[in-house]
Amino acid sequence: MQTASAVHVSEAWWTEACKKVKNAVVFIDNYTAECLHWSGGLTRLVNAGAKNVKEFSSFESGHKEDVKAVFMVSSAVRDTTVTILQDIIQASSFQYCIIITSAHPNVHTYASYGGREADESVFMSDLEEDVLTWMGNRHYTVEIFNIPLVVVPYSENLLMMPSFSKLYPLLGSDIPRISKLQQSLAKGDKIKPVENLGEVEFHHLPHEMRILIRQFVTCIHSILQGMNARDEIYTVGHTSRIIGTELDAFNPARQRRKTASNKVSVVLVDRTLDLVDASSHGGDSLMGRILSLLPRLYGHQLDSAVNMAPLCKVHPSSEWTLVPGCLAPQGKEERASAVLNTLVMSSAKEALSIINKHVIKAASHKDLGGGTAKTTVKATPENLKENIQQFATDIDAFSENAGLLQQGLGVVEALSDPRYVHLDQLLSLEKSFMQSIGDPEEICPFTQIFQLLKTRGTHGVSLDDILTLMVYVASLGGPEVFTQKDEYALTNLLSHAIVEDKKSLSDAVLELVGEDIDEVSALRTAQSVADQLHAISSTRDHLKNYRYVDGVDRCYL
């Protein structure tokens, strides 16, 4: 018997959820909408009979004639989520409400009652009563379902969960805040303060982080349950240890292991143990470059907005407003799914060649361009663009291959972007830093970064570039690379740079500094960056192996 993959499990969940939407107005939050985007898109809900689809927002409501509503939310129904739910229902005339939440009943109970034992059915019953009150008639109908619509299936071998993007591993710099929280909750009792990450347990964490971990654990359990899997859990890193312990002790998971027939290994690894790949400007696949260069699709974390003007023959300066394309496959277009896998797994050169062949084959099948597709010459962004533009003259061919064509234009846009060369320049710097770390006679990498910080204007690098290079070097080299002397130079140079560039700072840097930028806020930000770099450089200190870089080779966990 073949084991169901996580992608098949997710597909089954969406199939079940779509059974609820017939003749309903669907309200969906951003995280769930992003998962839907990769699992059939808006068309899936429409084909299932949804009357309308709206954002889960207090500014939305149903029409007077709408009597059925379905709410798809990614979190526990509490706090802001409850407020939005109440606002929508009270502004509408619904008689039948279905709430589909990705949060397990255990998460709702834990979020509401903390660590205290409570009957999960009590919370759900209370929520139903509240919804009936908001609807204004206790004879109306309310149903609540736990369907974890949290998976983005990039391919059969790669899935992501955008709703857990804020679940970031703990760093040593978090210890003071955890200790302060621990002391505040002690209510005068004498307790031993937490001194290092090895001593941090689940109950030491902030309440919101505990809820997020609990929901992550229940979603992993639900995926394994759909796979009929009996898991063996392995962890590398302090936060992974905490999560692994919770997954191991989760009662439904313990019951599942007694009956499940498919043995699997679950390996949880703290991303912070190796931020080199995450902060590198290189990447082994074209998808990394596309996500770096193209703007994000609005409201999304995992897809890019593709300019459709070349295919629609609209001049960039035109007053026409074009809905952007994207990289996610459209409907059941298998070719687009194969191309997406190529973007993720292959180099830029290989991916370009494969996509061009797919486009040429699709054009030949529709007899477009009079056979002028460039099949014999080397695949280039320009050739691929010309081959794609042939579809602009045939709406049927365009519609049939929409997913492939959007992906092709995304590749063209990324490879033609002037910043593509800039990323190669930053990659060259990374290689020089790697050599410096491996050779004690070379200049210290942070000394080179500080010089780059002073001359960033003439070298065409931004503060974002420099901060990313700092993370790269700190993670690559360990504690010996970033010393106390380096910290003094960093706080001084970085604070001055923030003040000097305050009118052109990116949103990411502004999030670190805050709205009011002055010498004090800049210095505070620079000191925070230094603390984070120290923490990143020492994340592997507790490991017995793979702690250091030997020459120019990296050791992966």
C-alpha positions as CSV (number, residue, x, y, z in Angstrom):
1,M,0.0,0.0,0.0
2,Q,1.5,3.3,-1.1
3,T,1.9,6.0,1.6
4,A,0.0,9.2,1.0
5,S,2.4,12.2,0.8
6,A,1.8,15.5,2.7
7,V,0.7,17.1,-0.6
8,H,-2.0,14.4,-1.0
9,V,-3.1,14.9,2.6
10,S,-3.4,18.7,2.0
11,E,-5.3,18.1,-1.2
12,A,-7.8,15.9,0.7
13,W,-8.2,18.7,3.3
14,W,-9.1,21.2,0.6
15,T,-11.5,18.8,-1.0
16,E,-13.3,18.4,2.4
17,A,-13.3,22.2,3.0
18,C,-14.8,22.9,-0.5
19,K,-17.7,20.7,0.3
20,K,-18.9,23.4,2.8
21,V,-18.9,26.4,0.5
22,K,-21.8,25.8,-1.8
23,N,-24.2,28.8,-2.0
24,A,-22.0,30.6,0.6
25,V,-20.1,33.8,0.9
26,V,-16.6,32.8,1.8
27,F,-14.4,35.0,4.1
28,I,-10.8,33.9,4.1
29,D,-7.7,35.3,5.9
30,N,-4.3,36.0,4.2
31,Y,-2.5,32.9,5.3
32,T,-5.3,30.5,4.3
33,A,-5.7,32.5,1.0
34,E,-2.0,32.0,0.2
35,C,-2.4,28.2,0.7
36,L,-5.5,28.2,-1.5
37,H,-3.5,30.1,-4.1
38,W,-1.2,27.1,-4.4
39,S,-4.0,24.5,-4.1
40,G,-6.3,25.4,-7.0
41,G,-6.8,29.1,-6.4
42,L,-10.0,31.2,-6.3
43,T,-11.4,29.1,-9.2
44,R,-11.5,26.1,-6.9
45,L,-14.0,27.8,-4.5
46,V,-16.1,29.2,-7.4
47,N,-16.3,25.7,-9.0
48,A,-17.4,24.3,-5.6
49,G,-20.4,26.7,-5.6
50,A,-19.2,29.7,-3.6
51,K,-21.3,32.8,-4.3
52,N,-18.6,35.3,-3.4
53,V,-15.1,35.3,-1.8
54,K,-14.0,38.1,0.4
55,E,-11.2,39.1,2.7
56,F,-11.6,38.1,6.4
57,S,-11.8,41.7,7.6
58,S,-14.0,43.9,9.8
59,F,-14.6,46.1,6.7
60,E,-16.4,43.3,4.9
61,S,-19.9,41.8,5.2
62,G,-22.5,39.9,3.3
63,H,-25.4,41.3,1.3
64,K,-28.9,41.2,2.7
65,E,-29.8,38.2,0.5
66,D,-26.8,36.2,1.7
67,V,-27.9,33.7,4.3
68,K,-24.9,31.3,4.4
69,A,-21.3,32.2,5.2
70,V,-18.1,30.2,5.5
71,F,-15.1,31.6,7.4
72,M,-11.7,30.1,6.7
73,V,-9.1,31.2,9.3
74,S,-5.6,30.0,10.0
75,S,-5.4,30.7,13.7
76,A,-7.3,30.0,16.9
77,V,-10.7,31.9,17.1
78,R,-9.6,34.4,19.8
79,D,-8.7,38.0,20.3
80,T,-8.6,39.9,16.9
81,T,-10.0,36.9,15.0
82,V,-13.0,36.8,17.3
83,T,-13.5,40.6,16.9
84,I,-13.4,40.4,13.1
85,L,-15.7,37.4,13.1
86,Q,-18.2,39.3,15.3
87,D,-18.0,42.4,13.2
88,I,-18.7,40.6,9.9
89,I,-21.6,38.5,11.3
90,Q,-23.3,41.5,13.1
91,A,-23.1,43.5,9.9
92,S,-24.7,40.7,7.8
93,S,-28.0,38.7,7.8
94,F,-26.6,35.2,7.9
95,Q,-28.7,32.3,9.1
96,Y,-26.1,29.6,8.6
97,C,-22.4,30.1,9.6
98,I,-19.6,27.6,9.1
99,I,-16.2,28.3,10.7
100,I,-13.2,26.3,9.3
101,T,-10.2,26.9,11.5
102,S,-6.7,25.4,11.0
103,A,-6.2,25.5,14.8
104,H,-6.9,22.1,16.5
105,P,-9.4,22.3,19.4
106,N,-6.5,21.7,21.7
107,V,-5.0,25.0,20.5
108,H,-8.2,26.9,21.2
109,T,-8.4,25.4,24.7
110,Y,-4.7,26.1,25.4
111,A,-5.0,29.7,24.1
112,S,-8.0,30.4,26.3
113,Y,-7.1,28.5,29.4
114,G,-3.3,28.3,29.3
115,G,-1.9,25.2,30.9
116,R,-5.0,24.4,32.9
117,E,-6.9,21.2,32.0
118,A,-10.1,22.0,30.2
119,D,-12.6,20.1,28.0
120,E,-12.1,21.0,24.4
121,S,-15.8,20.7,23.6
122,V,-16.6,23.4,26.2
123,F,-14.8,26.1,24.3
124,M,-16.4,25.0,20.9
125,S,-19.8,25.0,22.5
126,D,-19.2,28.5,24.0
127,L,-18.1,29.8,20.6
128,E,-21.2,28.4,18.9
129,E,-23.3,30.2,21.5
130,D,-21.5,33.5,20.8
131,V,-22.0,33.2,17.1
132,L,-25.7,32.5,17.5
133,T,-26.0,35.6,19.7
134,W,-24.2,37.7,17.0
135,M,-26.6,36.2,14.3
136,G,-29.5,37.4,16.4
137,N,-31.5,34.2,16.4
138,R,-30.7,31.1,18.5
139,H,-32.6,28.9,16.1
140,Y,-30.0,29.5,13.3
141,T,-27.2,27.1,12.6
142,V,-23.5,27.2,13.4
143,E,-20.9,24.6,12.6
144,I,-17.2,24.6,13.5
145,F,-14.6,22.4,11.8
146,N,-10.9,21.9,12.3
147,I,-9.3,21.4,8.9
148,P,-5.6,22.5,8.8
149,L,-5.4,24.4,5.6
150,V,-1.8,25.3,6.2
151,V,0.3,23.6,3.4
152,V,1.7,25.3,0.3
153,P,2.7,22.4,-2.0
154,Y,5.7,23.7,-4.0
155,S,6.2,20.1,-5.3
156,E,5.9,16.5,-4.2
157,N,9.2,16.9,-2.2
158,L,8.8,20.4,-0.9
159,L,6.1,22.0,1.1
160,M,5.9,25.2,3.2
161,M,3.6,26.6,5.9
162,P,3.3,30.4,5.6
163,S,1.2,30.7,8.8
164,F,4.3,29.7,10.8
165,S,6.7,32.2,9.3
166,K,6.9,34.0,12.6
167,L,8.0,30.9,14.4
168,Y,11.7,31.8,14.6
169,P,14.2,29.8,16.6
170,L,15.4,31.3,19.9
171,L,18.8,33.0,20.1
172,G,21.1,33.7,23.0
173,S,20.1,37.3,22.8
174,D,16.5,36.2,23.8
175,I,17.7,34.9,27.3
176,P,17.4,38.3,29.1
177,R,13.8,38.7,28.0
178,I,12.9,35.2,28.9
179,S,14.4,35.6,32.3
180,K,12.6,38.8,32.8
181,L,9.3,37.2,31.8
182,Q,10.1,34.3,34.1
183,Q,10.6,36.6,37.1
184,S,7.5,38.6,36.4
185,L,5.4,35.4,36.4
186,A,7.0,34.1,39.6
187,K,4.9,36.5,41.7
188,G,7.5,37.0,44.3
189,D,8.6,33.4,44.6
190,K,12.3,32.7,44.5
191,I,13.2,30.8,41.3
192,K,16.4,30.0,39.5
193,P,16.6,32.3,36.5
194,V,17.2,30.8,33.1
195,E,20.8,31.4,32.1
196,N,21.2,29.8,28.7
197,L,19.1,28.3,25.9
198,G,19.8,24.8,27.1
199,E,17.7,25.5,30.2
200,V,14.7,27.0,28.4
201,E,11.6,24.8,28.4
202,F,8.2,25.2,26.8
203,H,6.6,26.8,29.9
204,H,9.3,29.5,29.9
205,L,8.2,30.9,26.6
206,P,5.9,33.9,26.0
207,H,2.3,32.9,25.8
208,E,1.9,33.8,22.1
209,M,4.9,31.7,21.1
210,R,3.6,28.8,23.1
211,I,0.3,29.0,21.2
212,L,2.1,29.1,17.9
213,I,4.3,26.1,18.8
214,R,1.2,24.2,20.0
215,Q,-0.5,24.9,16.6
216,F,2.6,23.9,14.7
217,V,2.7,20.6,16.6
218,T,-1.0,19.8,16.0
219,C,-0.6,20.6,12.3
220,I,2.4,18.3,12.0
221,H,0.5,15.6,13.8
222,S,-2.5,16.1,11.5
223,I,-0.2,15.7,8.4
224,L,1.3,12.5,9.9
225,Q,-2.1,11.2,10.8
226,G,-3.2,11.7,7.2
227,M,-0.2,9.7,6.1
228,N,-1.0,7.0,8.7
229,A,2.6,7.6,9.9
230,R,4.3,6.5,13.1
231,D,7.0,9.1,13.7
232,E,10.4,8.9,15.3
233,I,11.4,12.5,16.2
234,Y,15.0,13.8,16.0
235,T,15.9,17.4,16.8
236,V,18.9,19.7,16.3
237,G,18.8,23.0,18.1
238,H,17.2,24.3,21.2
239,T,13.9,25.5,19.8
240,S,13.6,22.2,17.8
241,R,14.1,20.3,21.0
242,I,11.2,22.2,22.6
243,I,8.9,21.5,19.6
244,G,10.0,17.9,19.4
245,T,9.2,17.4,23.1
246,E,5.8,18.8,22.6
247,L,5.1,16.7,19.6
248,D,6.3,13.6,21.4
249,A,4.0,14.2,24.4
250,F,0.9,15.4,22.5
251,N,-1.8,12.9,23.5
252,P,-3.4,12.4,20.0
253,A,0.1,11.9,18.6
254,R,0.8,9.2,21.2
255,Q,-2.5,7.4,20.3
256,R,-1.6,7.7,16.6
257,R,1.8,6.0,17.1
258,K,0.1,2.9,18.6
259,T,-1.9,2.2,15.4
260,A,-0.1,3.8,12.5
261,S,1.6,1.4,10.1
262,N,4.0,3.7,8.2
263,K,7.2,4.4,10.0
264,V,8.7,7.9,9.2
265,S,11.5,10.0,10.7
266,V,10.8,13.6,11.6
267,V,13.9,15.8,11.8
268,L,13.5,19.3,13.2
269,V,16.4,21.6,12.7
270,D,16.8,25.2,13.9
271,R,17.4,27.4,10.9
272,T,19.6,29.6,12.9
273,L,22.3,26.9,13.2
274,D,23.2,27.7,9.6
275,L,22.0,31.0,8.2
276,V,24.7,30.9,5.5
277,D,22.4,29.6,2.7
278,A,19.5,31.8,3.9
279,S,21.6,34.9,3.7
280,S,23.6,34.1,0.6
281,H,23.0,36.0,-2.6
282,G,23.9,33.0,-4.7
283,G,21.6,30.1,-4.4
284,D,21.6,26.8,-6.3
285,S,18.3,27.4,-8.0
286,L,16.7,30.1,-10.1
287,M,13.7,30.4,-7.7
288,G,15.9,32.0,-5.1
289,R,16.9,34.7,-7.5
290,I,13.3,35.3,-8.7
291,L,12.1,35.7,-5.1
292,S,15.0,38.1,-4.5
293,L,14.4,40.3,-7.5
294,L,10.7,40.3,-8.3
295,P,8.2,42.0,-6.0
296,R,6.0,39.7,-3.8
297,L,2.5,39.1,-5.0
298,Y,0.3,41.3,-2.8
299,G,-0.4,39.6,0.5
300,H,1.9,36.6,-0.2
301,Q,5.2,35.4,1.1
302,L,6.0,32.6,-1.3
303,D,5.0,33.9,-4.7
304,S,6.2,36.8,-6.9
305,A,4.2,39.3,-9.0
306,V,5.0,38.9,-12.7
307,N,4.6,41.8,-15.1
308,M,2.2,40.7,-17.8
309,A,2.7,43.7,-20.1
310,P,5.0,41.9,-22.6
311,L,2.4,39.2,-23.2
312,C,-0.6,41.6,-23.3
313,K,1.2,44.0,-25.6
314,V,0.6,46.9,-23.2
315,H,3.2,49.6,-23.0
316,P,4.6,50.1,-19.5
317,S,3.7,53.8,-19.5
318,S,0.1,53.0,-20.5
319,E,-2.8,53.9,-18.1
320,W,-4.0,50.4,-18.3
321,T,-3.9,48.5,-15.0
322,L,-2.8,44.9,-15.4
323,V,-3.4,42.2,-12.8
324,P,0.1,40.7,-12.2
325,G,0.9,37.2,-13.1
326,C,2.4,34.7,-10.6
327,L,4.5,31.5,-10.4
328,A,2.0,29.2,-8.9
329,P,0.6,26.6,-11.4
330,Q,-2.9,27.4,-12.7
331,G,-5.5,24.7,-12.3
332,K,-4.4,21.3,-13.4
333,E,-1.8,22.5,-15.9
334,E,0.8,19.7,-15.3
335,R,3.4,21.4,-17.4
336,A,3.4,24.5,-15.1
337,S,3.9,22.2,-12.1
338,A,6.9,20.5,-13.8
339,V,8.4,24.0,-14.5
340,L,7.9,25.1,-10.9
341,N,9.8,22.0,-9.8
342,T,12.6,23.0,-12.3
343,L,12.7,26.5,-10.9
344,V,13.1,25.1,-7.4
345,M,15.6,22.3,-8.1
346,S,17.7,23.5,-11.1
347,S,20.3,26.1,-11.9
348,A,19.4,29.3,-13.9
349,K,20.9,28.0,-17.1
350,E,19.2,24.6,-17.0
351,A,15.8,26.1,-15.9
352,L,15.9,28.6,-18.8
353,S,16.5,25.9,-21.3
354,I,13.8,23.6,-20.0
355,I,11.2,26.4,-19.9
356,N,12.1,27.5,-23.4
357,K,11.6,24.0,-24.7
358,H,8.1,23.8,-23.0
359,V,7.1,27.1,-24.5
360,I,8.3,26.1,-28.0
361,K,6.4,22.8,-27.7
362,A,3.2,24.6,-26.6
363,A,3.6,27.1,-29.5
364,S,4.1,24.4,-32.1
365,H,1.1,22.5,-30.8
366,K,-1.0,25.6,-31.5
367,D,0.8,26.4,-34.7
368,L,1.7,29.9,-33.5
369,G,4.1,32.3,-35.2
370,G,4.3,30.4,-38.4
371,G,7.0,28.1,-37.0
372,T,9.3,31.0,-36.2
373,A,10.1,29.8,-32.6
374,K,13.8,29.8,-32.1
375,T,14.5,26.1,-31.5
376,T,18.1,25.8,-32.5
377,V,19.7,28.8,-31.0
378,K,20.9,28.9,-27.4
379,A,18.2,29.7,-24.9
380,T,18.4,33.3,-23.7
381,P,15.9,35.6,-21.9
382,E,15.4,37.5,-25.1
383,N,14.6,34.4,-27.1
384,L,12.3,33.1,-24.4
385,K,10.5,36.4,-24.3
386,E,10.0,36.4,-28.1
387,N,8.7,32.8,-28.0
388,I,6.2,33.7,-25.2
389,Q,4.9,36.8,-27.1
390,Q,3.6,34.6,-29.9
391,F,0.8,33.6,-27.5
392,A,-0.5,37.2,-27.4
393,T,-2.3,36.7,-30.7
394,D,-4.3,33.6,-29.7
395,I,-6.5,33.9,-26.6
396,D,-7.3,30.2,-26.5
397,A,-3.6,29.3,-26.6
398,F,-2.9,31.9,-24.0
399,S,-5.6,30.5,-21.7
400,E,-4.5,26.9,-22.1
401,N,-0.9,27.7,-21.2
402,A,-1.4,30.6,-18.8
403,G,0.6,29.1,-15.9
404,L,3.6,28.2,-18.1
405,L,3.6,31.6,-19.7
406,Q,3.5,33.5,-16.5
407,Q,6.4,31.4,-15.1
408,G,8.3,32.1,-18.3
409,L,7.8,35.8,-18.1
410,G,8.9,35.7,-14.4
411,V,12.1,34.0,-15.5
412,V,12.7,36.6,-18.2
413,E,12.0,39.5,-15.8
414,A,14.4,38.2,-13.2
415,L,17.2,37.3,-15.6
416,S,16.9,40.7,-17.3
417,D,16.9,42.7,-14.1
418,P,19.9,44.9,-13.7
419,R,20.1,43.9,-10.1
420,Y,20.9,40.3,-11.2
421,V,24.5,41.5,-11.9
422,H,24.5,43.2,-8.5
423,L,23.6,39.9,-6.8
424,D,26.6,38.3,-8.6
425,Q,28.8,41.1,-7.2
426,L,27.5,40.4,-3.6
427,L,28.1,36.7,-4.2
428,S,31.7,37.5,-5.1
429,L,32.1,39.3,-1.8
430,E,30.7,36.3,0.0
431,K,33.4,34.1,-1.6
432,S,36.1,36.4,-0.6
433,F,34.8,36.4,3.0
434,M,34.8,32.6,3.0
435,Q,38.4,32.6,1.9
436,S,39.3,35.2,4.6
437,I,37.8,33.0,7.3
438,G,39.7,30.0,6.1
439,D,43.1,31.8,5.9
440,P,44.3,33.5,9.1
441,E,46.7,35.7,7.0
442,E,43.8,37.4,5.2
443,I,42.0,40.5,6.5
444,C,39.2,39.9,8.9
445,P,35.8,39.7,7.0
446,F,34.2,42.3,9.4
447,T,37.0,44.7,8.7
448,Q,36.2,44.4,5.0
449,I,32.4,44.9,5.8
450,F,33.1,48.0,7.8
451,Q,35.1,49.5,4.9
452,L,32.2,48.6,2.7
453,L,29.9,50.4,5.1
454,K,31.9,53.5,4.9
455,T,32.0,53.5,1.1
456,R,28.5,52.0,0.4
457,G,27.5,55.0,-1.8
458,T,30.4,54.6,-4.2
459,H,30.2,50.8,-4.3
460,G,26.4,50.8,-4.9
461,V,25.5,48.6,-1.9
462,S,22.6,49.3,0.5
463,L,22.3,48.9,4.2
464,D,20.2,45.8,3.5
465,D,23.0,44.3,1.5
466,I,25.5,45.0,4.3
467,L,23.3,43.7,7.1
468,T,22.8,40.5,5.1
469,L,26.6,40.1,4.6
470,M,27.1,40.5,8.3
471,V,24.6,37.7,9.0
472,Y,26.4,35.6,6.4
473,V,29.8,36.1,7.9
474,A,28.7,35.7,11.6
475,S,26.9,32.4,10.8
476,L,29.8,31.1,8.6
477,G,32.7,32.0,10.9
478,G,31.4,31.6,14.4
479,P,32.4,33.6,17.6
480,E,36.0,34.1,16.5
481,V,34.9,36.2,13.5
482,F,32.9,38.9,15.4
483,T,34.8,40.1,18.5
484,Q,34.0,42.8,21.0
485,K,36.3,45.2,19.1
486,D,34.2,44.6,16.0
487,E,31.1,45.3,18.0
488,Y,32.4,48.8,18.9
489,A,33.2,49.6,15.3
490,L,29.8,48.2,14.1
491,T,27.7,50.2,16.6
492,N,29.6,53.4,15.7
493,L,29.5,53.0,11.9
494,L,26.1,51.5,11.6
495,S,24.4,54.1,13.7
496,H,25.9,56.9,11.6
497,A,24.9,55.1,8.4
498,I,21.3,54.8,9.6
499,V,21.1,58.5,10.3
500,E,22.8,59.5,7.0
501,D,20.4,57.2,5.0
502,K,17.3,57.8,7.0
503,K,15.4,59.2,3.9
504,S,16.1,56.1,1.8
505,L,15.9,53.2,4.3
506,S,14.0,50.1,3.2
507,D,10.9,48.9,5.0
508,A,12.9,46.1,6.5
509,V,15.4,48.5,8.1
510,L,12.6,50.9,9.2
511,E,11.0,48.0,11.0
512,L,14.2,47.6,13.0
513,V,14.7,51.3,13.7
514,G,11.2,52.6,14.1
515,E,9.4,55.7,12.7
516,D,11.4,58.3,14.6
517,I,15.0,58.1,13.4
518,D,17.6,60.0,15.4
519,E,21.0,59.3,16.8
520,V,19.6,57.6,19.9
521,S,17.2,55.2,18.0
522,A,20.0,54.5,15.4
523,L,22.5,53.6,18.2
524,R,19.9,51.4,19.9
525,T,19.3,49.6,16.6
526,A,23.0,49.2,15.9
527,Q,23.5,47.7,19.4
528,S,20.6,45.3,18.8
529,V,22.2,44.2,15.5
530,A,25.5,43.6,17.3
531,D,23.7,41.5,20.0
532,Q,22.0,39.4,17.3
533,L,25.2,38.9,15.4
534,H,26.9,37.6,18.6
535,A,24.0,35.3,19.2
536,I,24.0,34.0,15.6
537,S,27.8,33.4,15.7
538,S,27.5,31.3,18.8
539,T,24.4,29.2,17.9
540,R,26.6,26.1,17.4
541,D,28.5,26.4,20.6
542,H,26.5,23.6,22.3
543,L,27.2,21.1,19.5
544,K,30.0,18.6,19.9
545,N,30.6,18.4,16.1
546,Y,30.3,20.7,13.1
547,R,31.0,23.9,15.1
548,Y,33.7,25.4,12.9
549,V,34.5,26.0,9.3
550,D,37.5,24.1,8.1
551,G,39.2,26.0,5.3
552,V,36.6,27.0,2.8
553,D,34.4,24.0,3.4
554,R,31.1,24.2,5.3
555,C,29.8,21.3,7.4
556,Y,26.0,20.8,7.2
557,L,24.0,19.3,10.1
